[in-house]
Amino acid sequence: RLWGCPGTFCGGFCPHLSPRPIPRVPPGGVGVAVVTAGPGVTNTVTAVKNAQMAESPLLLIGGAAATLQKGRGALQDIEQLSLFKTVCKSCVSVRAVRDIVPTLRRAMATAQSGTPGPVFVELPIDVLYPFHVVEKEIGATRTPRGLRGTLVTWYLQNYIRNLFAGAWEPQDLSPLPIHVPQATQEEVGL
């Protein structure tokens, strides 16, 4: 269900959203927000802090620069995890396609367990794109020249194989158990 669509590039959708009331997360549910890297993530800091103070379970999924380009001046490559460490119960970056489902399962359980609150999951762009697109963009299909080119191509091909290893194996999609602490009889004073 589409709840919000900020930005001028989505102008065609926005008129359809305006007459509806602001959606609320149903009791026992988790609010989920998916945003783009860089400014998309940084613009959510206030909302995530509000979710923390209100003890509202929230899963924030943010895009990120490709794993190989982190820390090398890629577009919108900022240290997003450290930005959210003080306001989120957990901050995780997914490093391989096979880790997406387990990471999201743990994030949903963490957001609801104990004192509910926000959780941030970072998904680098190379984890989201299909194999053939990542392989083409990285340039691992080029014919290497010389020893250095052979070593670089070998490294890139191994990187891609590891990135997608186990991605097509079936995974458990059931929710993880949620731990909600209950007051004892002594604490209640009965």
Salt bridges, closest charged atoms under 4 A:
GLU122 OE1 - LYS70 NZ 3.22
ASP172 OD2 - ARG105 NH2 3.24
